[in-house]
Amino acid sequence: MKICILSIVNIKHMSLISLYTSFFEKNGIEYDIIYIDKYNEEEKISANNVYRFPLSINRKWNKMKKLAAYWKFKDYAESIIKKNKYDFVIVWRTETAIMFSNFLSKNLKGNYCINIRDYCMEKNPFVFFRVKHAIKSSRFTTISSDGFKKFLPKYNYLTVHSYNEELLLNCKPKIRLNNYNEPIRICFIGYVRFFDIDKKLIDALGNDHRYIIQFFGEGSQELKTYADNKGIVNTEFIGGFPLEDTVKLLGSADVINNLYGFNNIALDTAISTKFYYALHQFIPILVFKKTFMEEISKECGLGFAVGDDFSNLADTFYEWYHSLSFDELKWNCLHEIEEIKKSNSNFQNLLENTFMRNF
């Protein structure tokens, strides 16, 4: 079987493409990759043939000029697919499916899959129609969050949970909740960019002896400066850090901070990596109200939902935290982890049925 991965982004932006490539490597299956290279760099990948399309976009260009540049990739990729006569194409990201919707439906109906990672303006009728057309003719389409079903066309999607399982297996989960005389460490770990929200949290919990506020990741320096200028001392900051330090940093957390932006369909429907952090650490997570993260974290009994008003957060969260049963929290986390494993196991079975058996 001749297999190809098709994407309009660089390999380093194909989040968890390893779900496929690791399977191919493990089973000795050859595959090619066709993608847009915006950085003019060669990236490591185990593909048999790499078709790299250099593309330089000037941000000052108007939309039509940018679209014309991308359309050159469309012609380039389609000619390769026709020439090589691939049996199956893995379409990475919704934008790629939109661009190649007609081509895929006409030439590879039932012999391609689509991987949806984010919201992609599906509320626009034209975009929605293109996405629906591509999905309808796919062999299967995967999503990384069931929340995406709120904006996607109706279809029997397969949810593939995206997280670094190897990293989380090295974590040492908590064995109890904190006592009343122990400060609760609320940890944000990752790229820091929602500064207005982060500063509200610092103000709400600042210099409260019941808490230690942690921000670990690139961008945290601005928050450190903010806390220092306000004389807030119950804080801990670490800038950018290597991936291997994630386990150690998670080990210092008592609560995961997932207070990203909200009232944004992309953010409101996604599942954050931090949800998996909380599950594997057996600890609660702070989330925003009216988001999919609120739905799933509350179902597991580990989510505390926050609204616009942070004024009473310190007291209400403290009372809620100490009302929890650790045994119940641990059981809920383990149960959810097993459900996630089942879902991802279904995906592995699908890969075997697709790529290791005849059509």
Buried (B, 14 or more C-beta within 10 A) or exposed (E): BBBBBBBBBBBEBBBBBEBBBEBBEEEEBEBBBBBBBBEEEEBEBEBEEBBBBEBEEEEEEEEEEBEEBBEEBBEBBBEBBEEBEBBBBBBBBBBBBBBBBEBBBEBBEEBBBBBBBBBBBBEEEEBBBBBBBBBEBBBBBBBBBBBBBEBBBEBEBBBBBBBBEEBBEBBEBBEEBBEEEEBBBBBBBBEBEBEEBBBBBBBBBBBBEBBBBBBBBEBBBBBBEBBEEEEBEBBBBBEEBEEEEBBEBBBEBBBBBBBBBBEEBEBBBBBBBBBBBBBBBBBBBBBBEEBBBBBBBEEBBBBBBBEEEBEEBBEEBBEEBEEBEBEEBBBBBBEBBEEBEEBBEEBEEBBEEBBEEEE
